[in-house]
Amino acid sequence: MTTARQWLEEMNSYYTPSPTQFDGARRHKVAIESRLDYYLGVREMFEIGSLRHGTGIWLYSDADYLVSLKGIRPDSPWTMLNKVKEQLQARFPTTTIVIRRPAVVCKFSDGDVEVVPGYAASSGYWIANPADGWMLTHPKEHNRYVTDANLKHGGAVKKLARQVKVWKYNRNVPVSSCYLEMRAAKHMDGESGYSPLWDLYLTLKKMRDADLAAMNDPTGIGSRFGSCSSEANRLDAMSKLNTAVNRALKAKDYAADGYESLAIEQLKLLFNR
């Protein structure tokens, strides 16, 4: 008989991208960097996001890059985003390219590429805030924080982060993937061990109890992480999060009492599987 823990592990494996799955999207990096460097000036361009962290979701995650531009940061990030979109649209005229703050998204036939333009700060990078204005981010330090917490728990942090992201995508929850990942890492960073059903429940519950409020950067060096792009989205996400917490609690309790099939039923409802 399959246990709830085994079901969760199998689901995690199912949504783990293969090492070569995003090679097609990644092949566009050179052309993107060359175009932006020639017309706008590029200091550096490097991969960020869930694929770089090892928490990408099969069928959903994009290839993400931060592009540090040369020059003076404009008053409005829209100036930067529009210039980047204009140049990429000229380079790839048959590709749909849209702005989805903080990124410019290139919808290539072999995979989406999200280009996050920004400007170097004394520490980190200034990028467009999804809500408004500019925000300071430290992607290299955030990757190190997640990786260190993951090593501490033998790979559990990235499993947990992937699970809450699967919930987000399969239940159409309008919450930031980065926010979910950092919440999962922060929760596990404070734990002495890993119990899959317990920690899934606790991660969801802590976000629910915090009303999806912006969280302090756990590295202590960057801007706060916002959860949603609008209050309407936060309310929608909170409604779905309340349901998720209840289902995770039932799954945990059923499994603890030996009712594995009932626990799996709750997990299937939680993840819409």
N, C-alpha and C positions, 0 to 999 in steps of 0.2 A: 504494500500500500504506500502510495506517495504521501509524504508528510507535508505540512504547510511550509516548513523550511526548505524542503527539496523543491516544492513548486516555485517558491520565491527565487531560488537559485537558478532554476531552469528558465524562468522568465527573464532574469538578469542576463543570462547567457544569450537568449534569443535576441535581445535588444542591443547586444554589444557589437559594434561595427567590426568588420574584418580589417586587418592592417592595411589592405589595399583598396578598401571600398571607396575612399575619397581621393584616390590618386588622380582621377580625371579632373576634379575640381581644383586640386592643388596645382595641376599643370598650368593653370592660368596665371599663377603668381608672377612669373617673369614678365609676361606681357603687361599685366596691371602695373607692376612696379616701374617698368620702363616708360610707360605712358605718363604716369604721374610724376616721375622724376624729371622727364624732359620738359614738361609744361608747368609743374608746380614746385618741383624740388623735393626730394625725399632724403631724410636723414637715415632712416632704417625702416624695414618692413619685416615683421615676424609673426608667426602663427600664435594665436591666442585661443581662448574659448574651450569648449568641452572636449573637442577632439585633441587639442594640445594637452589637456588635463587627463585624458583617458576616461572621460565620463560622457562621451558622445552617445547619442541614441540612434540606432539603425532606423532608417526611413525618415528621420526628423532633423538630425544635426547637420549644420553647414560647415564648410571650411571657413574659418574666421582669421582675419589678419588685422593687426594694428599697423597703420602707416603713419610714421612720425614725419610731418612736413617741415620744410624749411620756412624761414620768414617769420613775420610777426603775427601772433594770434589775433584774429579780428574780434570786434566786439560781440558779434553774433555768430554762433556755430553754424547757422544756416548759410552764411556766406561760404564757409569752408565746405559744407556738405554739397551745396549746389555746384561749386567749382569742380569738386571731385566727380560728381555725377555727370556733369557736362563732358569732362575729359574721357571718362570711361564709356559714355554713350557714343562719343565720336570714334573711339577705338573699336568698340563692338556694336556697330549700328543695328545689327539684326537681333541683338540680345535685349531682353526686357531688363531695365535697370531702374530701381526705385530707391527712395530714401526711407529708411526705417531706423529712426534714431536709436542709437548713436551711429548707425552704419549706413553705407551705401551698398545695396544688395544687387549682385549681378546674377541673374537667373539663367545660367548656362545650361545647355541640354544635358551635360554630364554631371551636373550638380551645382547647387548655389554656392556662391562665394560672398561672404560678408566682409566688406572693407570698412574698418573703423578708422577714420582719419583723426589726427590729433596733433598736438604740439608738445614738444618736450618741456617739462618743468624742471625745477632744480632737483626734484625727486618725483619720478613718475611721469604721467602724461595727462594733458588736458584734452578731454573728449567731450562730445555733445552729451548733455544730460538728457535721458529719455523724457523727463518732465519739462525742463526748461533750463536754458543757460548752459554753463560749462560745469563739468565735474572732474575731479582729479582721480586718476586710477593708477594702480600699480600692478599690472597683470603678471609681471615676472615674480613679484613677491607673493601675489595671491596663489600662483601656481605652486610656489615653494611651500606655502602654508598648507595647501590641500595635500600635496605629496608627502610632507612630513607627518601630517595627521594620519594619512593613509598607511604609511610605513609603520607607524606606532601600533596600528590595529590589523596588520597583515592583509591589507587590501580592502578592508571593510568600508572605509569612507567612500571610496569610489563606487562600490556596490550600492551603498545607501543613497548616494547622490543620484546615481542612475535610476534607482527605483522611484524617487520622488519626481524626477523628470518624466519618467514614463507615465506617472499619474497625471502630471501637467498636460502632456500631449494627448494622451488617450481620453482624458476628461475635458479637454479644451479649457484649461484653467489659465486665465490671463495674468500670469505671474512670471517674473523674470527668472530665467534658468540660472543665471549667475547668483541671484538671491537664494534660490533653493540649494545650490551647491555649497555656498558659503554657510548657510544655516546647518546643513548636514555635517560639514566639516567642523564647525564650531561646537555642535552637539557632541560629536565623537571625540573631539579634542579634550573634553572635560570628563570622559568616561574611562574607566579602568579596563573594560572588556567590551565585547560585542555580542549581542544577542539579537539576531535579525528581526524577529517580530516585535520585540520590546523596543528596539531602537528606531524602527520604522514608525511605530506608534508615538514614541516620545518626540521624534523630530517633527512630525505633523502637529502634535499637541502643543509643542512649544511655539510653533508659528501661529497656531490658532489663538493661544493664550496671549500672544503679543499683538494680536489683531493685525498681523502682517505689517507691523510698523517697520520703518527703515531701521537697519541694524548698523551698529558701529563696525567699521572695518576691523576684523579680528587681528590683523597685523598691527593695527594702531597707527598706520601712516597715511591712509587714504580717506576719501570722502565716504559718507555713509552709503550703504547699499539700499536703494529703494526696491520695493517689491513689485509695484504696479505703476503703469503709466498714467492712471487717472483714478479718481475716487470711485467712479462707477465700476471700473475694473476690479478695484480692491474689494468692493462689496460683492461682486460676482464671485471672485476668488474665495472670499470668506465663506460664502454659502456652500461652495463645493468643498472647502477645507473642513467645515463642520461635519459634513457627511463622511469625508475621508477619515477623520479622527474616529468617528463612531465605528466605522467598518474595521479600521486597524485595531481598535480596542477589542472588538468582538473576535477578530481573527486570533489575536494574542491570547485571549481568555479561553476560547474553544480549544486551541492547541495545548494550552497548559493543562486543561482538563481531559485531554486525550481524544477530543473530537476533531480529528484531523480533517475529515471530509467537510465538516461545517466550517472549519477555519479556512479551508481552501475556497469554499463558496464565497466567504466574505472578501478574500483577496481578489477573486475574480470580479466581484462587484467594485472593489476599490480601484482596480486597474482597468476596468472595462474590457476584460479579456474573456 
